[in-house]
Every structure is written in structure tokens, then in C-alpha cells.
Amino acid sequence: MADQVFTFDVPTEIDKTVLGGKGCSLMQMSNIGLDVPPFFVIPCQTCVHYMENQSWPVDYEAKIWAALKKIEDATGRKFGDSAKPLLLSVRSGARVSMPGMMDTVLNLGLNDESVEGLAKDSGNERFAWDAYRRFIQMYGDVVLGVPHKNFEHILEGLKKKYSAAQDTDLSAEHLKECVAEYRAMVKKTINEEFPKDPKDQLIRAINAVFDSWTNERAVYYRNMHSIDHRWGTAVNVQSMVFGNLGQTSGTGVGFTRDPATGEKMIYGEFLPNAQGEDVVAGIRTPIKISDMESVGGVWPGVYKQLCDNYDKLEAFYKDMVDLEFTVQDGKLYMLQARVGKRTAAAMVRIAAEMVKEGMITEKEALLRQEPNKIGELLHKTFDPKAVRNVVATGLPASPGAGVGRVEFTAADAEARFNAGEPAILVRAETSPRISSVTMSQGILTARGGCSSHAAVVARGMGKCCVAGCSAVEVDEEAEQMKINGKVFKRGDWLSLDGSTGEVIEGQLATIAPVFSENFNLILQWADKYRQLDIRTNADTPADAKQAVAFGAQGIGLTRTEHMFFEHDRIYSMREMIVSETAEQRKAALAKLLPFQRDDFIGMFKALEGRPANIRLLDPPLHEFVSQEMDFAPLIKATGKSEEELRAFVDSLAEANPMLGFRGCRLGMVYPEISRMQARAIMEAAAEVQATGLEVHPEIMIPVLNHVNEMEAMRKLVADECEKVLAEKNIKVDYHIGTMIELPRACITADKIAEHAEYFSFGTNDLTQTTTGISRDDYNKFMPVYLDKSVYPFDFFQRIDTEGVGELMKMAVQKGRTTRPGMKIGICGEQTGQESVFFCQQIGLTYISCSPFRVPGARVSAAQAALLYPREQ
């Protein structure tokens, strides 16, 4: 395809991978009978060839001129002609919409001769010189690399010189002066004349659009939206039509429905006597398209035709359409139509109402949902009208809008909360102290990724989090931070957008979430078609209750270690850690038992009979202590000196803690820890079941990779559970399984399944141990890897199906060989849309995600079942 040029007059298969979105739009509008200025499309594959070779395919230029001849013949104009010149627009058009990310050139083909021809042909000298002025400015910026501000400086100077309030107040003579100054400035800036040869202009403009595929903002956008850097962009070359020929001409943009709310209406704006960029530049106040009839003259007729086009386009696309149009001397031309971008609220409403209108089916409505955007409906968002002063961008670790005053310690954040003020907690890195997350409006960390503890806890509690923002330099002693050199002190206002990762100076206005009838309808359809169960990762009764309200069918992961970080528990936990004998440990654990039991009672009650998969203590013990902690309670409890305790804390340090003394290894060496947790779970289950509620605890052994570990830990846990049940004289339906998070566990899953009743994949650690990448350190190189397409995506955001995924498939197959029908789930953070599709394909029973991701996961699971159905 790289050596092809596609022209408006030859029927072409509509393929976005070849023509790009804009090229397909032009072809489709032509096919349904709308007036479209003649055009040709250079395919995406030509851009790829150009990027790889820095040249066009052999003899490609001749094909360009042949395609251009067809436009000349259709319009009756000649490219570069001094009497009746043809002017062109050159626009990018990738296979997926990337609004504003790449470059465009308008009015191409003008020079000192053709501008005179345009003036005579149009009968409007001012229009011709304004078009020339605009062309030099746009071409100079996009193609020649002359800073845009240089042109604006000249234009503003002339407006001041001639007392012109707006560009439109400058006369033809003023614009001639402007063109002369523009050209002189260009020559001075780049040491070459502004190109006069129209063919040279076109070749260089096409190359500039190709080059814009790799500009910084386009690369950033593709990384944010997981768009493949290897796709390239198409280039659309089209005959210009002009909306600035007078009051019978104009230009506008519109949508067939309101993109903010989804309401079916004639939505959009236009400007008489204007070119396209004038509508979005904000220089003049546009008129609503719905008010076009009242303008008079040719406009009522244009409005009627435009309404007909709205109906035709929506009927063709069966979706909300974003369109651009120009009116030249009373004649309406359609320049672009594409499926329009929309807010989450509009996405839901449009899909639901189109089903009610009979335009699409329930299944089509579900497949149109973007599960990641569903989360926006559950969180506060920023007012779209608010002006953002973005000072840095980190990783969008937990969605929502957080606005508050900067605090650098958990204690200060809690103090501000208790004083009735909102806080943004800023840390170099954050431990998962739940109270500080609860009492903060948002979390900002300089280090760590989307799977960091701070991110995990924030997502679970529906709090905004921006992680791994390397531009942040925290100076806790000075109670301030620098972001790209700008100083923020304690108490300064800061806003965080957890959906984009943006860090914004000041106090932005927010909008509260609203749950509509249409939203509930989409979720009902999702439950009707999905085959995967949806559980939640929940560490507190409040988390569990919230998740159940969002439709969770149980808990897929409770991280019991998070229960130990609160003030009233951490001291007992630390006392247990520094104990030297089993008896001392048991004494400290006896203090923790009531806390654990009460938490589990709350969890079981919130679940109302749904299952709860509870992971025994997982992290290494050093995570609960530090040299900065308050040693006084430990000195009092143990009788040891501070020096002895500090030495013990140092002794807990490990060279590679992720692969160290943690998980089941703790239970094997210190069985009293696992026994206490098993007892707390079963005592809670017995108490709740005695009230008449069903209870279904699942006890999960973490970080094991050998069948002997599983056998020993199962025996230990089951023994304690049975002791409790005998004491309480009650039977509880409980199960013991394991977390599959190490490659060896996948390879030997058939043996492990002899003693494990169920599996749950911990894909965060399975990804680390399979790829050899630390999720705590990978931000140092991952952005470069993504920019250079070394990795196609972030493996901690989406399951690496070629590596980690193969191990998962092996574990599923081997586990169910030993134990047919075995329940197998996933509880890692990689539960986005693509990962859910993979889980559906390999036959998992359920997926588990943070509470505020549950509605989106329900939709993803439905999409997975529709695209990859399996026998029930």
C-alpha cells in the first residue's frame, strides 16, 4: 500500500488502517452523496515507509501529480495558476483520532503571482491577501519551524499600528504589509526565502505531516491512549473551499448530539465570513448552529441542508458524529465526519438512547463503552470550563479530581482534615496508611508506579492518585516542593487529575458524580451477557460495602497487612516483629487478634453471603518498621533499649525483599502468625453465621512455588480453622487456596492443585518475576521503552499475554487437569479491558479489581463474552 495514492473518484474499500480516519470519512461522505471538495489520500503505509527510509517510495511523486490533476479537472482550477489558482489543504489523519496532536497546512499553493489571481477571481482583494497571510503563518510554523509567536508579534504590531481591534479590521493594504514582514522575518529566522514553487510547497508540507507523527505531543498522546507508534498517519490533500468570502460564506463545527451530555440536538457553532481556525481560536464569538435560521439571507437554506446532513450522517454511522463544514457563496461543503469523542456521561446516554430508538442493539451499545471512562462517572471530575495551569504530568494511578492544600506528612494531612480543610498528600513515596488516604483529597508521589502501594490503596478507596511524577522534588524538612523549578509550600492549593496524571496549580472547580437511569441500564445489559464473575479487592468493611453497591459478587483479594497500619494496631504489630521467642510473638499476636476478627466480621456482614478471598500476611516484616518510627511504645512493651531496637530494625533489611522473607515463608518459619489470622477469620465467620447470614471465607496462601509449601501451609491453616469450628460447635463453608504469582508455581500448578482448592493469579508479582522488572523502579526506563516502541505497552498496566499470559494458560490447564472445574481468578491490578478479554479467553472464573473499577469491569466482561464467547 505504501506506493498507492487514493483519489476521490475511484471507489475504495473503507479501511482505517490504510486511509486513516479522516480519509475514510471523506470517502464515506462522498459515497452517501454529500458535497465534499475533491481530494486524494496518501495512506498510512507511505508514512511508515518515509519514517523508515526518510524518502518516498520509488516514482511516488509522479503519482501525487497524477492525483492532483484529477482535483484540477474536477474544480476547473490549476495549481499555482496566476488566473484561477487551485489551493489545497494538507491534513493528517491517523487510523484513530488524535485531535490536535499532528499538523495541518491550509491555503497551500499561494505565492506572489497566484495571490493576485485569487484576488481577481474572487473579486475580493482583502480575502486573497488574508489567505496568503494565513498560509505563510501556518506553513512557516508547521513546515519551516519558525516559532508561531514570531508571526503573532508582527500581526499584533500591525493591529496596534493601524488601531485594528481584530484581524478582520486590517485592510488589504495592511495585509500586504503583513505578508512582506512575514516573509522578511522567515528569511532572517531560517536563512532562506519562503518557498514560492507550489509543488515544492506541497512536497515539504506532506513530509511535515509525516514528521508530525513523531512530535512530542503526538508521542505523549499515543502513550496515554495505548496507540501503536508503528501505525503512521495518512495525509489528506484536498481542494480548499473558503468560508471567508463574505456574509454568504462561513465555517463551523458540530455534533449530531451534545458531546458533553449526550442529548439529541443540533449541536455546534459557526461563524459567517470566517475560516475553520477562527471558530476554535476564540477571536470572535461564534453563533450556535441552532440559531443559524435567524441569521437570514442564505443561512435558513443552509441550516435545512445541514440538518438533513446531520440525519444522514447519524443514520450512516449509527453513532454521534463530529463534523466540520464550510459554506462558500451559499453552498454547503462537508469537510469531515467521524464518530465524535464524548464524555463518559454522554457515552452512556447516547448508547442507551440509541438502543431505545432502535438504531443499535444492546450488544452494540455495550461494545461502544470505554470501561476506563466508566470510572469517571463514579468520581468527582473537573469542570470542563475550568482553565488548567498544568505544572507536571505523572502516572494516572487512580481516577478522579483531587483539590486541596499541600501537606507533606500523613499526620499533617489528617490534622488538616480534622480542621475541616481538604488536603493533597505529597510524598516522595507513600506507605499504605489507610487513614491518611481516607483523609486526603488526593495523593501525589514522586516515585512509584500505578501498582505502588499508594496507588493500590487510593484506587480501593476511590481517591485520586498521581504517581511517579519525577518532576516533583520533595523537601519535607523545609515543608515545600519544587515542580519543574516552581516552589509549592505547605498550604498552597493544588489540583490533581487522576484520570490524566496532570498536576495542576491552584484550586479547580469540580463536578459531583451523578448516576443516571441510562448508566444503570448499561450495567444491567452487561450483567445479562457477561460470563466472568466480578469481585473486588477490598481491605476494609467500607471498601466491601462500596464494592457490593457497585455490583461486586464477592471479594477477590483482601490484603490483611493493610489492616495493621492504623495507630492502634501498628504498635502491637511491631511488638510481634521484634519478639525473640514464639511465646513473645503469640502474646503480641493476641493483641492483634481482636482487631483482625472485628475487621472480618465487618467484611462478612457487608458481603451479605458473598465469598471473601482473604490473603494471609504477604509483605516482608521490614515494611512495618523504620528508623523514623516512634520507638517509645516498643521500649515500654519489650524492655529493650532504643539502640537494641534500632539494630534489630536494621537486621530486617533485605537485598531483594520482593523475593525474600515474605508470604508463606513467614508462615512456615513463624506459624503462629498464620494461625492467628486463620483463627480471626473463622471466629468472625462463626459469629456472623450465627446471626443467620451466610459466610464463605476463602483463605489464600501467598508467595509459594513448591507443592511442599502448599501442603504444609494447608495443614497448618486447616488445623486452626477446625479447632475454632470445634470450639464454636458450628460448620462454615471455607476453602483454602493459593495465589499464583511465581513462574515455578505456574509450571507445577498440577502438583500444587493437589492441596489448593482454588487459584488466584497475582499478576503484579508474576509480571515482576517473569519479566525481571521491578515495579518500584521501572519508571526510570519504561517511558523510553514505550517512546521507542521497545515494549508495545506497560506490562504493569496490561497483561503481557506473550510471556506472563503463557504461564497463566499453563497454570489454568494444569490446575484443572488435577482438579476439574477448579475456580481460578485474578486479583492483580492488570484488570483493564484488554486483560479482561484475555482472562475470558483462557477460561478464568472471575476477575477482581478495586471497588471503583467494578462497574467498568462488568462492562469489560460483557464485551469479552460478546467478542470471545465460551460454552457455559
Buried (B, 14 or more C-beta within 10 A) or exposed (E): BBBBBBBBEEEBEEBBBBBBBBBBBBBBBBEBEBBBBBBBBBBBBBBBBBBEEEEBBEEBBEBBEEBBEBBBEBBEBBBBBBEBBBBBBBBBBBBEBBEEBBBBBBBBBBBEBBBBBBBEBBEBBBBBBBBBBBBBBBBBBBBBEBEEEBBEEBBEEBBEEEEBEEBBEBEBEBBBBBBEBBBEBBEEBEEEEBBBEBBEBBBBBBBBBBBBBBBEEBBBBBBEEBBEBEBBBBBBBBBBBBBBBBEBBBBBBBBBBBBEBBEBBBBBBBBBBBBBEBBEEEEBEBBBBBEBBEBEEBBEEBBEBBBEBBEBBBEBBEBBBBBBBBBBEEBBBBBBBBBBEBBBBBBBBBBBBBBEEEBBEBBBBBBBBBBBBBBBBBBBBBEEEBEBEEBBBBBBBBBBBBBBBBBBBBEBBBBBBEEEEBBBBBBBBBBBBBBBBBBBBBBBBBBBBBBBBBBBBBBBBBBBBBBBBBBBBBEEEEBBBEBEEEEBEBEBBBBBBBBBBBBBBBBBEBBEBEEBEBBEBBBEBBBEBBBBBBBBBBBBBBBBBBBBEBBBBBBBBBBBBBBBBEEEBBBBBBBBBBBEEEEBBBBBBEBBBEBBBBBBBBBBBBBEEBBBBBBBBBBBBBBBBEEEBEBEBBBEBBEBEEEBBBEBBEEBEEEEBBBBBBBBBBBBEBBBBBBBBBBBBBBBBBBBBEEEBBBBBBBBBBBBBBBEBBBBBBEBBBEBBEBBBEEBEBEBEBBBBBBBBBBEBBBBBBBBBEBBBBBBBBBBBBBBBBBEBEBBEBBEEBBEBBBEEEBBBBBBBBBBBEBBBBBBBBBBEBBBEBBEEBBBBBBBBBBBBBBBBBBBBBBBBBBBBBBBBBBBBBBBBBBBBBEBEEEE
